Amino acid sequence: MSKIDHARILNAYLSRLTLADMNAVYNANQAWAYAAMNDSHSSLMQCRSGFYTAVSNAVNNLIQHDIAYIEQVISEESDHANNT
């Protein structure tokens, strides 16, 4: 897969997430980055888990129509990668 293929898949997700979910993911990422620079290993692992939870919650909040769109983009990119 090329970088543009990855960009299209990321775009498919980002275009379907709500602002609240994107903010939750961003804030969890910021906490994880802060912990990586300033906190203990256990705090770092807790923040990493919080980030993955925020991402999972964001994906779980997608409606079926959005998931179908994302799966279509992934399928197109996979087909494109297999044919090149």
PDB file of N, CA, C and O in Angstrom, chain B, residues numbered from 101:
ATOM      1  N   MET B 101       0.836  -1.189   0.000  1.00  0.00           N
ATOM      2  CA  MET B 101       0.000   0.000   0.000  1.00  0.00           C
ATOM      3  C   MET B 101       0.874   1.242   0.000  1.00  0.00           C
ATOM      4  O   MET B 101       1.895   1.306   0.685  1.00  0.00           O
ATOM      5  N   SER B 102       0.459   2.211  -0.770  1.00  0.00           N
ATOM      6  CA  SER B 102       1.206   3.463  -0.820  1.00  0.00           C
ATOM      7  C   SER B 102       0.721   4.406   0.284  1.00  0.00           C
ATOM      8  O   SER B 102      -0.280   4.143   0.950  1.00  0.00           O
ATOM      9  N   LYS B 103       1.433   5.481   0.456  1.00  0.00           N
ATOM     10  CA  LYS B 103       1.025   6.473   1.458  1.00  0.00           C
ATOM     11  C   LYS B 103      -0.326   7.078   1.117  1.00  0.00           C
ATOM     12  O   LYS B 103      -1.115   7.369   2.016  1.00  0.00           O
ATOM     13  N   ILE B 104      -0.606   7.271  -0.165  1.00  0.00           N
ATOM     14  CA  ILE B 104      -1.897   7.834  -0.550  1.00  0.00           C
ATOM     15  C   ILE B 104      -3.026   6.869  -0.211  1.00  0.00           C
ATOM     16  O   ILE B 104      -4.127   7.304   0.129  1.00  0.00           O
ATOM     17  N   ASP B 105      -2.771   5.567  -0.300  1.00  0.00           N
ATOM     18  CA  ASP B 105      -3.772   4.575   0.093  1.00  0.00           C
ATOM     19  C   ASP B 105      -4.074   4.694   1.586  1.00  0.00           C
ATOM     20  O   ASP B 105      -5.230   4.677   2.007  1.00  0.00           O
ATOM     21  N   HIS B 106      -3.019   4.813   2.363  1.00  0.00           N
ATOM     22  CA  HIS B 106      -3.200   4.989   3.808  1.00  0.00           C
ATOM     23  C   HIS B 106      -3.938   6.296   4.106  1.00  0.00           C
ATOM     24  O   HIS B 106      -4.791   6.350   4.992  1.00  0.00           O
ATOM     25  N   ALA B 107      -3.605   7.331   3.366  1.00  0.00           N
ATOM     26  CA  ALA B 107      -4.271   8.626   3.560  1.00  0.00           C
ATOM     27  C   ALA B 107      -5.764   8.531   3.263  1.00  0.00           C
ATOM     28  O   ALA B 107      -6.573   9.117   3.981  1.00  0.00           O
ATOM     29  N   ARG B 108      -6.135   7.808   2.224  1.00  0.00           N
ATOM     30  CA  ARG B 108      -7.560   7.657   1.895  1.00  0.00           C
ATOM     31  C   ARG B 108      -8.303   6.903   2.992  1.00  0.00           C
ATOM     32  O   ARG B 108      -9.440   7.243   3.319  1.00  0.00           O
ATOM     33  N   ILE B 109      -7.666   5.881   3.562  1.00  0.00           N
ATOM     34  CA  ILE B 109      -8.298   5.122   4.648  1.00  0.00           C
ATOM     35  C   ILE B 109      -8.428   5.997   5.891  1.00  0.00           C
ATOM     36  O   ILE B 109      -9.478   6.015   6.532  1.00  0.00           O
ATOM     37  N   LEU B 110      -7.365   6.722   6.232  1.00  0.00           N
ATOM     38  CA  LEU B 110      -7.437   7.628   7.383  1.00  0.00           C
ATOM     39  C   LEU B 110      -8.511   8.685   7.166  1.00  0.00           C
ATOM     40  O   LEU B 110      -9.266   9.009   8.082  1.00  0.00           O
ATOM     41  N   ASN B 111      -8.577   9.219   5.956  1.00  0.00           N
ATOM     42  CA  ASN B 111      -9.598  10.203   5.630  1.00  0.00           C
ATOM     43  C   ASN B 111     -11.004   9.622   5.798  1.00  0.00           C
ATOM     44  O   ASN B 111     -11.911  10.305   6.273  1.00  0.00           O
ATOM     45  N   ALA B 112     -11.176   8.368   5.409  1.00  0.00           N
ATOM     46  CA  ALA B 112     -12.481   7.726   5.554  1.00  0.00           C
ATOM     47  C   ALA B 112     -12.900   7.694   7.023  1.00  0.00           C
ATOM     48  O   ALA B 112     -14.060   7.953   7.346  1.00  0.00           O
ATOM     49  N   TYR B 113     -11.965   7.380   7.904  1.00  0.00           N
ATOM     50  CA  TYR B 113     -12.280   7.376   9.340  1.00  0.00           C
ATOM     51  C   TYR B 113     -12.525   8.790   9.851  1.00  0.00           C
ATOM     52  O   TYR B 113     -13.547   9.062  10.482  1.00  0.00           O
ATOM     53  N   LEU B 114     -11.591   9.680   9.578  1.00  0.00           N
ATOM     54  CA  LEU B 114     -11.692  11.029  10.140  1.00  0.00           C
ATOM     55  C   LEU B 114     -12.938  11.767   9.655  1.00  0.00           C
ATOM     56  O   LEU B 114     -13.513  12.569  10.390  1.00  0.00           O
ATOM     57  N   SER B 115     -13.350  11.499   8.432  1.00  0.00           N
ATOM     58  CA  SER B 115     -14.527  12.189   7.902  1.00  0.00           C
ATOM     59  C   SER B 115     -15.818  11.682   8.528  1.00  0.00           C
ATOM     60  O   SER B 115     -16.865  12.314   8.388  1.00  0.00           O
ATOM     61  N   ARG B 116     -15.753  10.546   9.217  1.00  0.00           N
ATOM     62  CA  ARG B 116     -16.953   9.965   9.817  1.00  0.00           C
ATOM     63  C   ARG B 116     -17.020  10.110  11.341  1.00  0.00           C
ATOM     64  O   ARG B 116     -18.073   9.892  11.938  1.00  0.00           O
ATOM     65  N   LEU B 117     -15.904  10.477  11.965  1.00  0.00           N
ATOM     66  CA  LEU B 117     -15.898  10.630  13.425  1.00  0.00           C
ATOM     67  C   LEU B 117     -16.512  11.972  13.826  1.00  0.00           C
ATOM     68  O   LEU B 117     -16.401  12.966  13.109  1.00  0.00           O
ATOM     69  N   THR B 118     -17.154  11.970  14.973  1.00  0.00           N
ATOM     70  CA  THR B 118     -17.703  13.223  15.481  1.00  0.00           C
ATOM     71  C   THR B 118     -16.578  14.064  16.083  1.00  0.00           C
ATOM     72  O   THR B 118     -15.517  13.547  16.435  1.00  0.00           O
ATOM     73  N   LEU B 119     -16.828  15.354  16.194  1.00  0.00           N
ATOM     74  CA  LEU B 119     -15.847  16.246  16.804  1.00  0.00           C
ATOM     75  C   LEU B 119     -15.565  15.834  18.246  1.00  0.00           C
ATOM     76  O   LEU B 119     -14.419  15.881  18.693  1.00  0.00           O
ATOM     77  N   ALA B 120     -16.595  15.435  18.968  1.00  0.00           N
ATOM     78  CA  ALA B 120     -16.412  15.008  20.361  1.00  0.00           C
ATOM     79  C   ALA B 120     -15.492  13.791  20.438  1.00  0.00           C
ATOM     80  O   ALA B 120     -14.619  13.722  21.303  1.00  0.00           O
ATOM     81  N   ASP B 121     -15.690  12.840  19.539  1.00  0.00           N
ATOM     82  CA  ASP B 121     -14.826  11.649  19.541  1.00  0.00           C
ATOM     83  C   ASP B 121     -13.396  12.006  19.140  1.00  0.00           C
ATOM     84  O   ASP B 121     -12.443  11.491  19.725  1.00  0.00           O
ATOM     85  N   MET B 122     -13.240  12.881  18.149  1.00  0.00           N
ATOM     86  CA  MET B 122     -11.887  13.295  17.754  1.00  0.00           C
ATOM     87  C   MET B 122     -11.192  14.029  18.899  1.00  0.00           C
ATOM     88  O   MET B 122      -9.995  13.845  19.117  1.00  0.00           O
ATOM     89  N   ASN B 123     -11.938  14.860  19.631  1.00  0.00           N
ATOM     90  CA  ASN B 123     -11.355  15.559  20.777  1.00  0.00           C
ATOM     91  C   ASN B 123     -10.951  14.579  21.867  1.00  0.00           C
ATOM     92  O   ASN B 123      -9.902  14.745  22.489  1.00  0.00           O
ATOM     93  N   ALA B 124     -11.762  13.568  22.106  1.00  0.00           N
ATOM     94  CA  ALA B 124     -11.433  12.561  23.121  1.00  0.00           C
ATOM     95  C   ALA B 124     -10.156  11.814  22.741  1.00  0.00           C
ATOM     96  O   ALA B 124      -9.301  11.568  23.592  1.00  0.00           O
ATOM     97  N   VAL B 125     -10.029  11.455  21.471  1.00  0.00           N
ATOM     98  CA  VAL B 125      -8.822  10.771  20.998  1.00  0.00           C
ATOM     99  C   VAL B 125      -7.616  11.704  21.121  1.00  0.00           C
ATOM    100  O   VAL B 125      -6.552  11.292  21.584  1.00  0.00           O
ATOM    101  N   TYR B 126      -7.783  12.946  20.711  1.00  0.00           N
ATOM    102  CA  TYR B 126      -6.693  13.922  20.796  1.00  0.00           C
ATOM    103  C   TYR B 126      -6.242  14.116  22.251  1.00  0.00           C
ATOM    104  O   TYR B 126      -5.046  14.088  22.541  1.00  0.00           O
ATOM    105  N   ASN B 127      -7.193  14.312  23.152  1.00  0.00           N
ATOM    106  CA  ASN B 127      -6.853  14.535  24.558  1.00  0.00           C
ATOM    107  C   ASN B 127      -6.165  13.314  25.172  1.00  0.00           C
ATOM    108  O   ASN B 127      -5.227  13.454  25.956  1.00  0.00           O
ATOM    109  N   ALA B 128      -6.631  12.128  24.815  1.00  0.00           N
ATOM    110  CA  ALA B 128      -5.989  10.907  25.315  1.00  0.00           C
ATOM    111  C   ALA B 128      -4.572  10.782  24.764  1.00  0.00           C
ATOM    112  O   ALA B 128      -3.667  10.337  25.469  1.00  0.00           O
ATOM    113  N   ASN B 129      -4.381  11.170  23.511  1.00  0.00           N
ATOM    114  CA  ASN B 129      -3.047  11.141  22.916  1.00  0.00           C
ATOM    115  C   ASN B 129      -2.124  12.134  23.603  1.00  0.00           C
ATOM    116  O   ASN B 129      -0.955  11.834  23.850  1.00  0.00           O
ATOM    117  N   GLN B 130      -2.639  13.303  23.910  1.00  0.00           N
ATOM    118  CA  GLN B 130      -1.840  14.316  24.611  1.00  0.00           C
ATOM    119  C   GLN B 130      -1.425  13.821  25.996  1.00  0.00           C
ATOM    120  O   GLN B 130      -0.289  14.028  26.421  1.00  0.00           O
ATOM    121  N   ALA B 131      -2.348  13.172  26.690  1.00  0.00           N
ATOM    122  CA  ALA B 131      -2.032  12.629  28.017  1.00  0.00           C
ATOM    123  C   ALA B 131      -0.963  11.547  27.908  1.00  0.00           C
ATOM    124  O   ALA B 131      -0.059  11.474  28.741  1.00  0.00           O
ATOM    125  N   TRP B 132      -1.067  10.717  26.891  1.00  0.00           N
ATOM    126  CA  TRP B 132      -0.089   9.656  26.667  1.00  0.00           C
ATOM    127  C   TRP B 132       1.284  10.262  26.372  1.00  0.00           C
ATOM    128  O   TRP B 132       2.291   9.807  26.915  1.00  0.00           O
ATOM    129  N   ALA B 133       1.328  11.271  25.527  1.00  0.00           N
ATOM    130  CA  ALA B 133       2.598  11.925  25.194  1.00  0.00           C
ATOM    131  C   ALA B 133       3.209  12.576  26.433  1.00  0.00           C
ATOM    132  O   ALA B 133       4.418  12.490  26.648  1.00  0.00           O
ATOM    133  N   TYR B 134       2.380  13.225  27.244  1.00  0.00           N
ATOM    134  CA  TYR B 134       2.872  13.857  28.471  1.00  0.00           C
ATOM    135  C   TYR B 134       3.442  12.799  29.411  1.00  0.00           C
ATOM    136  O   TYR B 134       4.513  12.980  29.989  1.00  0.00           O
ATOM    137  N   ALA B 135       2.716  11.700  29.556  1.00  0.00           N
ATOM    138  CA  ALA B 135       3.172  10.629  30.443  1.00  0.00           C
ATOM    139  C   ALA B 135       4.490  10.036  29.952  1.00  0.00           C
ATOM    140  O   ALA B 135       5.345   9.668  30.757  1.00  0.00           O
ATOM    141  N   ALA B 136       4.651   9.945  28.657  1.00  0.00           N
ATOM    142  CA  ALA B 136       5.886   9.389  28.099  1.00  0.00           C
ATOM    143  C   ALA B 136       7.090  10.246  28.451  1.00  0.00           C
ATOM    144  O   ALA B 136       8.198   9.733  28.608  1.00  0.00           O
ATOM    145  N   MET B 137       6.878  11.545  28.574  1.00  0.00           N
ATOM    146  CA  MET B 137       7.982  12.456  28.856  1.00  0.00           C
ATOM    147  C   MET B 137       8.189  12.718  30.348  1.00  0.00           C
ATOM    148  O   MET B 137       9.289  13.077  30.769  1.00  0.00           O
ATOM    149  N   ASN B 138       7.128  12.540  31.150  1.00  0.00           N
ATOM    150  CA  ASN B 138       7.199  13.043  32.517  1.00  0.00           C
ATOM    151  C   ASN B 138       6.826  12.065  33.622  1.00  0.00           C
ATOM    152  O   ASN B 138       7.150  12.314  34.784  1.00  0.00           O
ATOM    153  N   ASP B 139       6.166  10.980  33.307  1.00  0.00           N
ATOM    154  CA  ASP B 139       5.599  10.140  34.357  1.00  0.00           C
ATOM    155  C   ASP B 139       6.268   8.773  34.425  1.00  0.00           C
ATOM    156  O   ASP B 139       7.186   8.467  33.665  1.00  0.00           O
ATOM    157  N   SER B 140       5.786   7.975  35.343  1.00  0.00           N
ATOM    158  CA  SER B 140       6.312   6.629  35.544  1.00  0.00           C
ATOM    159  C   SER B 140       5.817   5.688  34.443  1.00  0.00           C
ATOM    160  O   SER B 140       4.914   6.017  33.673  1.00  0.00           O
ATOM    161  N   HIS B 141       6.427   4.533  34.396  1.00  0.00           N
ATOM    162  CA  HIS B 141       6.042   3.535  33.401  1.00  0.00           C
ATOM    163  C   HIS B 141       4.583   3.115  33.580  1.00  0.00           C
ATOM    164  O   HIS B 141       3.857   2.950  32.599  1.00  0.00           O
ATOM    165  N   SER B 142       4.157   2.943  34.823  1.00  0.00           N
ATOM    166  CA  SER B 142       2.765   2.532  35.050  1.00  0.00           C
ATOM    167  C   SER B 142       1.784   3.610  34.583  1.00  0.00           C
ATOM    168  O   SER B 142       0.722   3.296  34.046  1.00  0.00           O
ATOM    169  N   SER B 143       2.133   4.853  34.784  1.00  0.00           N
ATOM    170  CA  SER B 143       1.294   5.951  34.301  1.00  0.00           C
ATOM    171  C   SER B 143       1.265   5.971  32.779  1.00  0.00           C
ATOM    172  O   SER B 143       0.222   6.212  32.173  1.00  0.00           O
ATOM    173  N   LEU B 144       2.409   5.719  32.172  1.00  0.00           N
ATOM    174  CA  LEU B 144       2.499   5.653  30.717  1.00  0.00           C
ATOM    175  C   LEU B 144       1.589   4.552  30.177  1.00  0.00           C
ATOM    176  O   LEU B 144       0.865   4.771  29.206  1.00  0.00           O
ATOM    177  N   MET B 145       1.620   3.384  30.790  1.00  0.00           N
ATOM    178  CA  MET B 145       0.781   2.266  30.347  1.00  0.00           C
ATOM    179  C   MET B 145      -0.701   2.587  30.547  1.00  0.00           C
ATOM    180  O   MET B 145      -1.534   2.209  29.723  1.00  0.00           O
ATOM    181  N   GLN B 146      -1.026   3.277  31.630  1.00  0.00           N
ATOM    182  CA  GLN B 146      -2.411   3.671  31.880  1.00  0.00           C
ATOM    183  C   GLN B 146      -2.886   4.663  30.807  1.00  0.00           C
ATOM    184  O   GLN B 146      -4.012   4.563  30.320  1.00  0.00           O
ATOM    185  N   CYS B 147      -2.036   5.599  30.451  1.00  0.00           N
ATOM    186  CA  CYS B 147      -2.405   6.573  29.416  1.00  0.00           C
ATOM    187  C   CYS B 147      -2.495   5.923  28.040  1.00  0.00           C
ATOM    188  O   CYS B 147      -3.357   6.279  27.237  1.00  0.00           O
ATOM    189  N   ARG B 148      -1.619   4.983  27.772  1.00  0.00           N
ATOM    190  CA  ARG B 148      -1.697   4.260  26.500  1.00  0.00           C
ATOM    191  C   ARG B 148      -3.018   3.503  26.410  1.00  0.00           C
ATOM    192  O   ARG B 148      -3.671   3.490  25.367  1.00  0.00           O
ATOM    193  N   SER B 149      -3.394   2.883  27.503  1.00  0.00           N
ATOM    194  CA  SER B 149      -4.675   2.178  27.549  1.00  0.00           C
ATOM    195  C   SER B 149      -5.835   3.153  27.355  1.00  0.00           C
ATOM    196  O   SER B 149      -6.811   2.836  26.675  1.00  0.00           O
ATOM    197  N   GLY B 150      -5.726   4.338  27.952  1.00  0.00           N
ATOM    198  CA  GLY B 150      -6.753   5.362  27.782  1.00  0.00           C
ATOM    199  C   GLY B 150      -6.874   5.815  26.340  1.00  0.00           C
ATOM    200  O   GLY B 150      -7.974   6.092  25.863  1.00  0.00           O
ATOM    201  N   PHE B 151      -5.752   5.891  25.645  1.00  0.00           N
ATOM    202  CA  PHE B 151      -5.767   6.260  24.233  1.00  0.00           C
ATOM    203  C   PHE B 151      -6.488   5.203  23.413  1.00  0.00           C
ATOM    204  O   PHE B 151      -7.360   5.523  22.604  1.00  0.00           O
ATOM    205  N   TYR B 152      -6.123   3.937  23.625  1.00  0.00           N
ATOM    206  CA  TYR B 152      -6.774   2.857  22.882  1.00  0.00           C
ATOM    207  C   TYR B 152      -8.272   2.798  23.193  1.00  0.00           C
ATOM    208  O   TYR B 152      -9.080   2.496  22.315  1.00  0.00           O
ATOM    209  N   THR B 153      -8.637   3.085  24.436  1.00  0.00           N
ATOM    210  CA  THR B 153     -10.046   3.114  24.806  1.00  0.00           C
ATOM    211  C   THR B 153     -10.775   4.230  24.071  1.00  0.00           C
ATOM    212  O   THR B 153     -11.889   4.029  23.587  1.00  0.00           O
ATOM    213  N   ALA B 154     -10.162   5.395  23.985  1.00  0.00           N
ATOM    214  CA  ALA B 154     -10.778   6.527  23.270  1.00  0.00           C
ATOM    215  C   ALA B 154     -10.960   6.196  21.792  1.00  0.00           C
ATOM    216  O   ALA B 154     -11.997   6.507  21.206  1.00  0.00           O
ATOM    217  N   VAL B 155      -9.958   5.569  21.192  1.00  0.00           N
ATOM    218  CA  VAL B 155     -10.061   5.172  19.788  1.00  0.00           C
ATOM    219  C   VAL B 155     -11.171   4.134  19.613  1.00  0.00           C
ATOM    220  O   VAL B 155     -11.982   4.235  18.693  1.00  0.00           O
ATOM    221  N   SER B 156     -11.200   3.153  20.488  1.00  0.00           N
ATOM    222  CA  SER B 156     -12.248   2.120  20.414  1.00  0.00           C
ATOM    223  C   SER B 156     -13.630   2.719  20.581  1.00  0.00           C
ATOM    224  O   SER B 156     -14.559   2.349  19.862  1.00  0.00           O
ATOM    225  N   ASN B 157     -13.778   3.638  21.518  1.00  0.00           N
ATOM    226  CA  ASN B 157     -15.070   4.288  21.723  1.00  0.00           C
ATOM    227  C   ASN B 157     -15.484   5.080  20.488  1.00  0.00           C
ATOM    228  O   ASN B 157     -16.653   5.068  20.102  1.00  0.00           O
ATOM    229  N   ALA B 158     -14.535   5.762  19.873  1.00  0.00           N
ATOM    230  CA  ALA B 158     -14.838   6.543  18.667  1.00  0.00           C
ATOM    231  C   ALA B 158     -15.326   5.636  17.546  1.00  0.00           C
ATOM    232  O   ALA B 158     -16.296   5.959  16.860  1.00  0.00           O
ATOM    233  N   VAL B 159     -14.661   4.511  17.360  1.00  0.00           N
ATOM    234  CA  VAL B 159     -15.076   3.569  16.317  1.00  0.00           C
ATOM    235  C   VAL B 159     -16.422   2.935  16.674  1.00  0.00           C
ATOM    236  O   VAL B 159     -17.266   2.739  15.800  1.00  0.00           O
ATOM    237  N   ASN B 160     -16.622   2.617  17.944  1.00  0.00           N
ATOM    238  CA  ASN B 160     -17.896   2.036  18.371  1.00  0.00           C
ATOM    239  C   ASN B 160     -19.061   3.001  18.182  1.00  0.00           C
ATOM    240  O   ASN B 160     -20.207   2.571  18.056  1.00  0.00           O
ATOM    241  N   ASN B 161     -18.780   4.283  18.163  1.00  0.00           N
ATOM    242  CA  ASN B 161     -19.843   5.278  17.988  1.00  0.00           C
ATOM    243  C   ASN B 161     -20.226   5.496  16.525  1.00  0.00           C
ATOM    244  O   ASN B 161     -21.197   6.197  16.240  1.00  0.00           O
ATOM    245  N   LEU B 162     -19.480   4.910  15.605  1.00  0.00           N
ATOM    246  CA  LEU B 162     -19.816   5.046  14.194  1.00  0.00           C
ATOM    247  C   LEU B 162     -21.119   4.304  13.893  1.00  0.00           C
ATOM    248  O   LEU B 162     -21.377   3.235  14.448  1.00  0.00           O
ATOM    249  N   ILE B 163     -21.923   4.873  13.022  1.00  0.00           N
ATOM    250  CA  ILE B 163     -23.141   4.181  12.610  1.00  0.00           C
ATOM    251  C   ILE B 163     -22.798   3.203  11.486  1.00  0.00           C
ATOM    252  O   ILE B 163     -21.743   3.310  10.862  1.00  0.00           O
ATOM    253  N   GLN B 164     -23.688   2.260  11.237  1.00  0.00           N
ATOM    254  CA  GLN B 164     -23.413   1.209  10.259  1.00  0.00           C
ATOM    255  C   GLN B 164     -23.115   1.767   8.874  1.00  0.00           C
ATOM    256  O   GLN B 164     -22.260   1.235   8.166  1.00  0.00           O
ATOM    257  N   HIS B 165     -23.799   2.819   8.485  1.00  0.00           N
ATOM    258  CA  HIS B 165     -23.551   3.439   7.182  1.00  0.00           C
ATOM    259  C   HIS B 165     -22.109   3.918   7.077  1.00  0.00           C
ATOM    260  O   HIS B 165     -21.466   3.736   6.043  1.00  0.00           O
ATOM    261  N   ASP B 166     -21.597   4.531   8.146  1.00  0.00           N
ATOM    262  CA  ASP B 166     -20.210   5.008   8.149  1.00  0.00           C
ATOM    263  C   ASP B 166     -19.226   3.848   8.080  1.00  0.00           C
ATOM    264  O   ASP B 166     -18.223   3.917   7.370  1.00  0.00           O
ATOM    265  N   ILE B 167     -19.512   2.795   8.811  1.00  0.00           N
ATOM    266  CA  ILE B 167     -18.640   1.619   8.798  1.00  0.00           C
ATOM    267  C   ILE B 167     -18.615   1.005   7.394  1.00  0.00           C
ATOM    268  O   ILE B 167     -17.561   0.596   6.907  1.00  0.00           O
ATOM    269  N   ALA B 168     -19.771   0.946   6.759  1.00  0.00           N
ATOM    270  CA  ALA B 168     -19.838   0.399   5.393  1.00  0.00           C
ATOM    271  C   ALA B 168     -18.987   1.231   4.438  1.00  0.00           C
ATOM    272  O   ALA B 168     -18.295   0.682   3.581  1.00  0.00           O
ATOM    273  N   TYR B 169     -19.038   2.551   4.584  1.00  0.00           N
ATOM    274  CA  TYR B 169     -18.223   3.431   3.744  1.00  0.00           C
ATOM    275  C   TYR B 169     -16.736   3.171   3.968  1.00  0.00           C
ATOM    276  O   TYR B 169     -15.972   3.061   3.009  1.00  0.00           O
ATOM    277  N   ILE B 170     -16.332   3.074   5.212  1.00  0.00           N
ATOM    278  CA  ILE B 170     -14.917   2.838   5.537  1.00  0.00           C
ATOM    279  C   ILE B 170     -14.466   1.491   4.985  1.00  0.00           C
ATOM    280  O   ILE B 170     -13.380   1.381   4.416  1.00  0.00           O
ATOM    281  N   GLU B 171     -15.299   0.466   5.154  1.00  0.00           N
ATOM    282  CA  GLU B 171     -14.961  -0.846   4.627  1.00  0.00           C
ATOM    283  C   GLU B 171     -14.840  -0.822   3.105  1.00  0.00           C
ATOM    284  O   GLU B 171     -13.997  -1.517   2.538  1.00  0.00           O
ATOM    285  N   GLN B 172     -15.674  -0.031   2.447  1.00  0.00           N
ATOM    286  CA  GLN B 172     -15.598   0.106   0.990  1.00  0.00           C
ATOM    287  C   GLN B 172     -14.263   0.726   0.585  1.00  0.00           C
ATOM    288  O   GLN B 172     -13.609   0.248  -0.342  1.00  0.00           O
ATOM    289  N   VAL B 173     -13.860   1.785   1.275  1.00  0.00           N
ATOM    290  CA  VAL B 173     -12.578   2.436   0.966  1.00  0.00           C
ATOM    291  C   VAL B 173     -11.424   1.471   1.204  1.00  0.00           C
ATOM    292  O   VAL B 173     -10.508   1.396   0.386  1.00  0.00           O
ATOM    293  N   ILE B 174     -11.453   0.736   2.303  1.00  0.00           N
ATOM    294  CA  ILE B 174     -10.387  -0.225   2.600  1.00  0.00           C
ATOM    295  C   ILE B 174     -10.342  -1.305   1.521  1.00  0.00           C
ATOM    296  O   ILE B 174      -9.267  -1.689   1.059  1.00  0.00           O
ATOM    297  N   SER B 175     -11.504  -1.782   1.131  1.00  0.00           N
ATOM    298  CA  SER B 175     -11.567  -2.809   0.084  1.00  0.00           C
ATOM    299  C   SER B 175     -10.990  -2.284  -1.231  1.00  0.00           C
ATOM    300  O   SER B 175     -10.224  -2.977  -1.900  1.00  0.00           O
ATOM    301  N   GLU B 176     -11.364  -1.057  -1.595  1.00  0.00           N
ATOM    302  CA  GLU B 176     -10.836  -0.462  -2.831  1.00  0.00           C
ATOM    303  C   GLU B 176      -9.320  -0.331  -2.761  1.00  0.00           C
ATOM    304  O   GLU B 176      -8.622  -0.615  -3.734  1.00  0.00           O
ATOM    305  N   GLU B 177      -8.816   0.097  -1.614  1.00  0.00           N
ATOM    306  CA  GLU B 177      -7.371   0.267  -1.471  1.00  0.00           C
ATOM    307  C   GLU B 177      -6.662  -1.076  -1.478  1.00  0.00           C
ATOM    308  O   GLU B 177      -5.571  -1.195  -2.036  1.00  0.00           O
ATOM    309  N   SER B 178      -7.261  -2.083  -0.870  1.00  0.00           N
ATOM    310  CA  SER B 178      -6.665  -3.420  -0.875  1.00  0.00           C
ATOM    311  C   SER B 178      -6.633  -3.976  -2.289  1.00  0.00           C
ATOM    312  O   SER B 178      -5.634  -4.554  -2.715  1.00  0.00           O
ATOM    313  N   ASP B 179      -7.735  -3.798  -3.015  1.00  0.00           N
ATOM    314  CA  ASP B 179      -7.775  -4.238  -4.412  1.00  0.00           C
ATOM    315  C   ASP B 179      -6.719  -3.516  -5.245  1.00  0.00           C
ATOM    316  O   ASP B 179      -6.034  -4.122  -6.069  1.00  0.00           O
ATOM    317  N   HIS B 180      -6.604  -2.219  -5.013  1.00  0.00           N
ATOM    318  CA  HIS B 180      -5.613  -1.423  -5.748  1.00  0.00           C
ATOM    319  C   HIS B 180      -4.194  -1.913  -5.427  1.00  0.00           C
ATOM    320  O   HIS B 180      -3.363  -2.045  -6.326  1.00  0.00           O
ATOM    321  N   ALA B 181      -3.927  -2.178  -4.164  1.00  0.00           N
ATOM    322  CA  ALA B 181      -2.589  -2.631  -3.768  1.00  0.00           C
ATOM    323  C   ALA B 181      -2.271  -4.010  -4.347  1.00  0.00           C
ATOM    324  O   ALA B 181      -1.124  -4.287  -4.699  1.00  0.00           O
ATOM    325  N   ASN B 182      -3.274  -4.868  -4.447  1.00  0.00           N
ATOM    326  CA  ASN B 182      -3.063  -6.209  -4.982  1.00  0.00           C
ATOM    327  C   ASN B 182      -2.882  -6.210  -6.493  1.00  0.00           C
ATOM    328  O   ASN B 182      -2.318  -7.151  -7.052  1.00  0.00           O
ATOM    329  N   ASN B 183      -3.357  -5.166  -7.152  1.00  0.00           N
ATOM    330  CA  ASN B 183      -3.269  -5.106  -8.609  1.00  0.00           C
ATOM    331  C   ASN B 183      -2.067  -4.303  -9.108  1.00  0.00           C
ATOM    332  O   ASN B 183      -1.880  -4.146 -10.314  1.00  0.00           O
ATOM    333  N   THR B 184      -1.264  -3.802  -8.192  1.00  0.00           N
ATOM    334  CA  THR B 184      -0.103  -3.020  -8.637  1.00  0.00           C
ATOM    335  C   THR B 184       1.179  -3.770  -8.399  1.00  0.00           C
ATOM    336  O   THR B 184       2.257  -3.265  -8.712  1.00  0.00           O
TER     337      THR B 184
END
